[in-house]
């Protein structure tokens, strides 16, 4: 266990309280969806991109735009369509025939929060235009490289049932999303609140910014000061390695060999640790617990496992695989 300084403990508590204000502000517009809002905050402070999957009308886009308003971040929405070009995202060089020179026109990727709406409706070459931005946090236009603003977060949405005219995301791009969050229906009680708030031609409330982009950058740095004990690190590694052992028919769940084709990459280990640290920060704690890891593990791992054709035929999901591994990997 760590021995935090009183100053660090006070900073973590203040950061947690400030981020809870963001959650409360977003909650003025987004009813329920506590898990979704929590994951958005985790991604924001852990510098991790998020893929949101859910049926239409479940407030995926509204949640992102509300987060941007509550954090005073510059927000850009890119509607992915089959005719979209890479330059429509990153920007392009514009030729001036009078001066005989080129100038750079920056694309909508140059924002703090970028919503890639229905990302799987654009072909692979367009999806790949995001790779450099997501990994290196920079964009190359012509022979010049431009850094992206801080904080920078890509939030992509996709529809799980409408597959006609869509292009599956390449595995390399899927792996660059820290989390894949499944967005579900609200409860009946929550939907009644939604009805009372939103069944109007003109909503009567506005969201206000309760945190600045500069403060968010500070919280991102603070995540690195959240302590991860060696036994928690060992647990994270054993959990990720268990996904690969399952594919090989060894480890704690050899029976999963017929279902798992490829396990999670080392990027999963990194992202799971960072996300767990962010969870601890949101709770105002100076250290990560196994419960933080177990809480966030399904979101970090579900899109990194490739299943066999047999698993798909039996309608086995990566969610159930991760649940099985969490139950079998011993918690320290």
C-alpha positions, 0 to 999 in steps of 0.5 A: 500500500502507498503512503501518500503525502497529505498534499497529494491526498488533498489534490486527489480529493479535490480532483474527484469532487471537481469531476463529480461536478462534471458528472452532475452537469452532464446528468442535467441533460443525460438521464441515467446512463451512469456507467456511460458517463463514468466511462467517458470521464475515465477516458477523458482523464486517462487519455483513452479513446472510446468506442460507443456501441448501442442502438439509435436514440440512446444518447450516445451523441448527446452524452459526448456533446454534453461532456464537451459543454461541461468541460468547455472543450472544443467539440467537433462531430464528423458524420462518417459516410461511404463517400468521406475522404481522409482529407475530410477528417485530417485536412488538406493542402490548398493551392493558391494560384495567385501566389503559387503556394500551398496553405494548410487547411486543418480538418475537424480532427483538430479539436479536444473532443472529436465524435466519429459518428457511425464510424463503421459507415466509412471505408477502411482508408478513411478509418485509417486516417484516424490511426496517427491521430489516435496513437501519436496525437498528431496529424501529417498534412503534406510534408508537415506534422501538426500536434493536436490540441490537449486534451484530445479524445476520439469518441466513436459510435456504431450501431450493433444491428444495422450492418448493411453498408458498413465496414468493420473496423480493422483490428489495428484500429479497434486496439487503439480504443481504450474502451468499448462501452455498450450503451443500453436502454434506460429503466422505465423510471428513467424514461419517465424522467426523460419524457418530462424533460425532453418532450418539449420543442424547446428545452428549458435548461442549459449546461455550463462549463464546470471545468476547463481543458487546462484543468483536465490536462492537470488531472491527466497528469495526476492519474500517473501519481495514483499508486499501483501496487505490485500485486495489482500489476500482477493481477492485471498481467495475469488477467490479460495473459489469461486471454492469450492462454485461452486461445492456446488452450492452456491457463485457467480456462483451457476449455475456451480454446474452441471459442477464442482465436486471439487474445488481448495485446500488451496495449490491453495491459497498459490501458487496463492499468491506466483506466483503473488508475482513472477509476481510483482518481474519480473516487478520490483514492491514491491507489488502485484496488482489484475492484477497480480492475474488475470494474473496468476490465470488460470495457477494456477487453471486450473488443480486443478478443477475436472469437472463432467461427464456432463461437460466432455460430453459438452466439458466444460473446466476448463479454461472456468470455471476459466474465468467465476469465474474471471469475477464474483468475485469482484476485490477490 
